[in-house]
Amino acid sequence: MRWHWAAVILVLWALVAVCAPWLPLHPDAVSLTHILQGPGSDMWLGADDIGRPVLDRLLVGAGTSFRVAVWVVGLSAVCGTLLGACAGYFGGFWDRLLVLVVDVFMAFPGILLAIALAGLLGPGIGNLVVALSLVGWVGYARLARAQVLSVKRRDHVLAAQALGTGSWRIVLRHLLPLISAPLLVEATFGVAAVIVAESGLSFLGLGVQPPEASWGSMIRDGVRYMLVAPHLVLAPGIALFLVVLSVNLLGDRLRDRLDVRSQRMTLGGAGG
């Protein structure tokens, strides 16, 4: 798949997610005469085990995954970047404390820690966002700290310090713009990871609760009827596969473009 098609898929996913509340969808409409009905002209993707339209639930599930991804990546990126940048710039006790906390979090597999937190907080989309954010900030903090350590001795940062510029102003105005490129790439791949994590937790019953639609819960409900109604698993599974693949492809494309740009800046500086 070329990255152009990946961009089209992601734009369609975002449009469906944003416009789903205003579309004439009936994801919870039960029809006993259409139970486990296959795809057809009246129901393009068929019906589930209680007669609800799979297409409508698939589109509403796209909105669920989109909201969770935006909230989790946004909260994780903002909190992790600020903590990592401040720790790398100020150093000392706070830097050692952050490294210790990051090491503790990274000692556990992320998905297992998310499952444990979701189990403690209870099911629901709000608790799901909190659980995934508490796990997701670690990667951004570690990356931001490493990037700040490599750029905080640059000439313009030292000049700002010599002029008496405040530390927070230096972090926000001089350091964060320098480290934004790798953090943007990290956030792009983080979207794919959050979508998979949300689907996995919903599959386990720790995420979105019935009757609200989620791709993970749709796959869980369809597994029991895999042999007689495979469309219940194939429809959300293919949608999940295409969105995650598209996000990863665009992340690779963005990383390659930013690497080329950084190489040109490095060569230009060396030539000067």
Backbone hydrogen bonds, N-H to C=O, Kabsch-Sander energy under -0.5 kcal/mol:
donor,donor_aa,acceptor,acceptor_aa,energy
6,A,2,R,-1.7
7,A,3,W,-2.3
8,V,4,H,-2.0
9,I,5,W,-2.5
10,L,6,A,-2.2
11,V,7,A,-2.3
12,L,8,V,-2.5
13,W,9,I,-2.4
14,A,10,L,-2.5
15,L,11,V,-2.6
16,V,12,L,-2.7
17,A,13,W,-2.4
18,V,14,A,-2.4
19,C,15,L,-2.7
20,A,16,V,-1.6
22,W,19,C,-1.6
23,L,19,C,-0.7
23,L,20,A,-1.2
25,L,23,L,-2.5
29,A,26,H,-1.3
30,V,28,D,-0.7
31,S,50,I,-0.7
34,H,31,S,-1.8
35,I,32,L,-0.8
36,L,48,D,-2.7
37,Q,34,H,-2.1
40,G,43,M,-3.0
46,G,43,M,-1.2
47,A,37,Q,-2.5
48,D,52,R,-2.1
51,G,48,D,-1.5
54,V,46,G,-2.4
55,L,46,G,-0.5
57,R,53,P,-1.8
58,L,54,V,-2.5
59,L,55,L,-2.3
60,V,56,D,-2.2
61,G,57,R,-2.4
62,A,58,L,-1.4
63,G,59,L,-1.2
64,T,60,V,-1.6
65,S,61,G,-2.5
66,F,62,A,-2.1
67,R,63,G,-2.5
68,V,64,T,-2.3
69,A,65,S,-2.3
70,V,66,F,-2.5
71,W,67,R,-2.5
72,V,68,V,-2.7
73,V,69,A,-2.3
74,G,70,V,-2.2
75,L,71,W,-2.7
76,S,72,V,-2.8
77,A,73,V,-2.6
78,V,74,G,-2.2
79,C,75,L,-2.4
80,G,76,S,-2.4
81,T,77,A,-2.2
82,L,78,V,-2.1
83,L,79,C,-2.3
84,G,80,G,-2.6
85,A,81,T,-2.8
86,C,82,L,-2.3
87,A,83,L,-2.3
88,G,84,G,-2.4
89,Y,85,A,-2.0
90,F,86,C,-2.9
91,G,87,A,-2.1
94,W,91,G,-0.7
95,D,91,G,-0.8
96,R,92,G,-2.1
97,L,93,F,-2.6
98,L,94,W,-2.3
99,V,95,D,-2.3
100,L,96,R,-2.1
101,V,97,L,-2.5
102,V,98,L,-2.9
103,D,99,V,-2.4
104,V,100,L,-2.1
105,F,101,V,-2.4
106,M,102,V,-2.5
107,A,103,D,-0.8
107,A,104,V,-0.6
108,F,105,F,-1.2
113,L,109,P,-2.3
114,A,110,G,-2.3
115,I,111,I,-2.3
116,A,112,L,-2.3
117,L,113,L,-2.5
118,A,114,A,-2.8
119,G,115,I,-2.3
120,L,116,A,-2.0
121,L,117,L,-2.8
122,G,118,A,-2.0
124,G,207,G,-1.6
128,L,124,G,-1.9
129,V,125,I,-2.0
130,V,126,G,-2.0
131,A,127,N,-2.7
132,L,128,L,-2.4
133,S,129,V,-2.1
134,L,130,V,-2.3
135,V,131,A,-0.9
136,G,132,L,-2.6
137,W,133,S,-1.5
138,V,135,V,-0.8
139,G,136,G,-0.5
140,Y,136,G,-0.7
141,A,137,W,-2.3
142,R,138,V,-2.4
143,L,139,G,-2.2
144,A,140,Y,-2.8
145,R,141,A,-2.3
146,A,142,R,-2.0
147,Q,143,L,-2.4
148,V,144,A,-2.5
149,L,145,R,-2.3
150,S,146,A,-1.0
151,V,147,Q,-1.0
151,V,148,V,-0.7
152,K,148,V,-2.1
154,R,151,V,-1.8
158,L,154,R,-2.4
159,A,155,D,-2.6
160,A,156,H,-1.9
161,Q,157,V,-2.0
162,A,158,L,-2.3
163,L,159,A,-1.7
164,G,161,Q,-1.4
165,T,160,A,-2.4
170,I,166,G,-2.1
171,V,167,S,-2.4
172,L,168,W,-2.5
173,R,169,R,-2.9
174,H,169,R,-0.5
174,H,170,I,-1.8
175,L,170,I,-1.9
176,L,171,V,-2.3
178,L,175,L,-0.6
179,I,175,L,-1.4
180,S,176,L,-0.5
180,S,177,P,-0.6
183,L,179,I,-1.2
184,L,180,S,-2.3
185,V,181,A,-1.9
186,E,182,P,-2.3
187,A,183,L,-2.3
188,T,184,L,-1.9
189,F,185,V,-2.1
190,G,186,E,-1.8
191,V,187,A,-1.6
192,A,188,T,-1.1
193,A,189,F,-1.9
194,V,190,G,-2.5
195,I,191,V,-2.2
196,V,192,A,-2.1
197,A,193,A,-2.4
198,E,194,V,-3.1
199,S,195,I,-2.1
200,G,196,V,-2.5
201,L,197,A,-2.7
202,S,198,E,-2.3
203,F,199,S,-2.3
204,L,200,G,-1.6
205,G,202,S,-0.9
206,L,201,L,-3.0
207,G,201,L,-0.8
212,E,209,Q,-1.5
218,M,214,S,-2.4
219,I,215,W,-2.1
220,R,216,G,-2.1
221,D,217,S,-2.5
222,G,218,M,-1.7
223,V,219,I,-1.3
224,R,220,R,-0.5
225,Y,222,G,-1.2
226,M,223,V,-1.5
229,A,225,Y,-3.2
232,L,229,A,-1.7
233,V,230,P,-1.2
234,L,230,P,-2.7
235,A,231,H,-1.8
237,G,233,V,-2.0
238,I,234,L,-2.9
239,A,235,A,-1.9
240,L,236,P,-2.5
241,F,237,G,-2.4
242,L,238,I,-2.7
243,V,239,A,-2.2
244,V,240,L,-2.3
245,L,241,F,-2.4
246,S,242,L,-2.3
247,V,243,V,-2.4
248,N,244,V,-2.2
249,L,245,L,-2.4
250,L,246,S,-2.4
251,G,247,V,-2.2
252,D,248,N,-2.4
253,R,249,L,-2.4
254,L,250,L,-2.7
255,R,251,G,-2.4
256,D,252,D,-2.4
257,R,253,R,-2.2
258,L,254,L,-2.5
259,D,255,R,-2.3
260,V,256,D,-2.2
261,R,257,R,-2.1
262,S,258,L,-2.4
263,Q,259,D,-2.3
264,R,260,V,-2.2
265,M,261,R,-2.2
266,T,262,S,-2.3
267,L,263,Q,-2.6
268,G,264,R,-2.6
269,G,265,M,-2.4
270,A,266,T,-2.2
271,G,267,L,-2.5
272,G,268,G,-2.0
